Amino acid sequence: MKTRPSPAPNPITALLEDVLGCKWSWSVLRAVHAGTTRPGQLERSIPGISTKVLNERLRKLVAHEVLAKTEFPEIPPRVEYAFTDLGRRFFAVLQQIEALEGERGEPAAPTHATKPAARGRTRR
């Protein structure tokens, strides 16, 4: 008996899988929600995230149309990220999921994204 391949997920399902399946996406979205818009600020506000992972997450969130990227024609170049309308609605859904976790006594999503990065840490 042949099994039929499962249909490709719709864009919202793919977005949910991508964001919920990555520990850094939620942190990036929280930081943007807190008002952090520039890549360097985002990297400093999310302890432990690498530049490579941050850039990958930002590209994916822009591709999913959750964040909009604005490039300013200045020297030096300046880039800022902000929520799209879909992104604001999607973030509200994520907050509701977090509230459900709290009601069930589950640990909430990591809150480290809204804390400033520690300065002067030494690398090991």
C-alpha positions in Angstrom: 0.0 0.0 0.0 1.4 3.4 -1.0 1.3 6.3 1.3 0.6 9.7 -0.1 3.1 12.4 0.8 1.7 14.9 3.2 0.8 18.2 1.6 3.2 21.1 2.0 2.4 23.3 5.0 0.6 26.6 4.3 2.7 29.8 4.9 1.3 30.3 8.4 2.0 26.7 9.5 5.5 26.9 8.0 6.0 30.2 10.0 4.8 28.6 13.2 7.1 25.6 12.7 10.1 27.7 11.9 9.6 30.2 14.8 8.6 27.6 17.4 11.2 25.2 16.3 14.1 27.7 16.8 15.1 28.9 20.2 16.4 32.2 18.8 13.4 33.4 16.8 11.3 34.1 19.9 14.2 36.0 21.4 14.7 38.1 18.3 10.9 38.9 18.1 10.9 39.9 21.8 13.8 42.2 21.3 12.2 43.9 18.3 9.0 44.2 20.3 10.9 45.9 23.1 12.1 48.5 20.6 15.5 47.1 19.5 15.7 47.6 15.7 19.3 47.6 14.6 21.3 44.4 14.1 24.1 45.4 16.5 21.6 46.3 19.2 19.8 43.0 18.7 23.0 41.1 19.0 23.9 42.9 22.3 20.4 42.4 23.7 20.3 38.6 23.1 23.0 37.0 25.2 24.6 33.9 23.5 23.4 34.6 19.9 26.0 34.6 17.3 26.1 37.1 14.4 25.6 34.3 11.9 22.5 32.9 13.7 21.1 36.4 14.2 21.4 37.2 10.5 19.9 33.8 9.6 16.9 34.4 11.9 16.4 38.0 10.6 16.5 36.7 7.0 13.9 34.0 7.7 11.6 36.4 9.6 11.8 38.9 6.7 11.2 36.0 4.2 8.1 35.0 6.3 7.0 38.7 6.2 7.0 38.9 10.0 9.7 41.6 10.0 10.4 44.3 7.4 14.0 45.4 6.7 14.7 49.0 5.9 18.0 49.9 4.4 19.0 53.6 4.6 21.3 54.9 1.9 23.8 56.5 4.3 27.5 56.2 4.9 28.0 54.1 6.9 25.0 52.0 5.9 22.2 51.7 8.4 19.6 48.8 8.6 16.6 48.6 10.8 14.0 45.9 11.4 10.4 46.4 12.4 7.2 44.3 12.6 4.9 44.1 9.7 1.2 44.0 10.2 1.4 40.2 10.0 4.3 40.3 12.4 2.4 42.3 15.1 -0.5 39.8 14.8 1.8 36.8 14.9 3.6 38.2 18.0 0.2 38.5 19.7 -0.4 34.8 19.0 3.0 33.9 20.5 2.2 35.9 23.6 -1.1 34.0 23.9 0.9 30.7 23.6 3.2 32.0 26.4 0.2 32.8 28.6 -1.1 29.3 28.1 2.3 27.9 29.2 2.0 30.1 32.3 -1.5 28.8 33.1 -0.3 25.3 33.0 2.7 26.0 35.2 5.1 25.4 32.3 8.2 27.6 32.2 7.7 30.6 30.0 9.7 31.2 26.9 13.2 32.5 27.7 13.2 36.2 28.7 16.8 36.8 28.1 16.0 38.7 24.9 14.7 41.8 26.8 17.7 42.0 29.2 20.8 44.0 28.1 23.8 41.9 27.2 26.4 41.7 29.9 29.4 43.8 29.2 33.0 42.8 29.7 32.4 39.1 29.6 35.5 37.0 28.9 35.4 34.2 26.4 36.5 30.7 27.2 
